Amino acid sequence: MIAQTPEERYQYQARLKAERDQRWNLKMATEQGREEGERKGLARHIRMMQGVLKLPQTSQEELTAMELSSLSKLCDDLEGKLPPASA
């Protein structure tokens, strides 16, 4: 690293921090978007199975507010109630 004045060093460090913060924010937004998409997909699948089984349908909003693990469990439970597919 070339000798820098304290001000130049401060600006360099601030720029590095801003770049790291931006990468972190992008990573978190991507993960949140992926999770939200998975949650919405499971919610649609659950509502479809509830319709096939003639069960009361849980609202999309209520389902998407649930944790992914709870949605997966509910989805598995409903899939277990579906009649076997005929060949």
C-alpha positions in Angstrom: 0.0 0.0 0.0 1.4 3.4 -1.0 1.9 5.8 1.9 -1.3 7.8 2.4 -2.4 10.7 4.3 -4.8 10.0 7.2 -7.6 11.5 5.1 -6.9 9.3 2.1 -6.7 6.2 4.3 -10.0 7.1 5.9 -11.6 7.5 2.5 -10.2 4.2 1.3 -11.5 2.4 4.4 -14.9 4.0 4.0 -15.1 2.9 0.4 -14.2 -0.7 1.3 -16.8 -0.7 4.1 -19.4 0.6 1.7 -18.6 -2.1 -0.9 -18.8 -4.8 1.8 -22.1 -3.4 3.1 -23.5 -3.3 -0.4 -22.5 -6.9 -1.1 -24.0 -8.0 2.2 -27.3 -6.2 1.5 -27.6 -7.7 -1.9 -26.9 -11.2 -0.5 -29.6 -10.7 2.2 -32.1 -9.4 -0.3 -31.5 -12.4 -2.6 -32.0 -14.8 0.2 -35.2 -13.1 1.4 -36.5 -13.1 -2.2 -35.8 -16.8 -2.6 -37.5 -17.6 0.7 -40.5 -15.5 -0.1 -40.8 -17.2 -3.5 -40.6 -20.6 -1.9 -43.2 -19.6 0.7 -45.6 -18.4 -2.0 -45.1 -21.6 -4.0 -45.8 -23.8 -1.0 -48.9 -21.7 -0.1 -50.3 -22.1 -3.6 -49.7 -25.9 -3.5 -51.4 -26.1 0.0 -54.4 -24.2 -1.2 -54.7 -26.4 -4.3 -54.5 -29.5 -2.2 -57.1 -28.1 0.3 -59.4 -27.6 -2.7 -58.9 -31.1 -4.0 -59.6 -32.5 -0.5 -62.6 -30.2 -0.2 -61.1 -28.7 3.0 -61.6 -25.0 4.0 -58.9 -23.0 2.2 -56.4 -21.1 4.4 -55.9 -17.5 3.1 -52.8 -16.8 1.0 -51.8 -14.1 3.4 -52.1 -16.4 6.4 -50.0 -19.1 4.7 -47.3 -16.8 3.5 -46.9 -15.4 7.1 -46.0 -18.9 8.3 -42.5 -20.2 8.7 -41.2 -22.4 5.9 -40.9 -25.4 8.2 -44.6 -25.1 9.2 -45.6 -24.8 5.5 -43.6 -27.8 4.6 -45.1 -29.9 7.4 -48.6 -28.8 6.4 -47.9 -29.6 2.8 -46.6 -33.1 3.7 -49.7 -33.7 5.9 -52.0 -32.7 3.1 -50.1 -34.8 0.5 -50.5 -37.8 2.8 -54.3 -37.3 2.7 -54.5 -37.3 -1.1 -55.8 -40.5 -2.7 -53.2 -42.5 -4.6 -52.9 -41.6 -8.3 -54.5 -44.2 -10.6 -52.3 -45.7 -13.3 
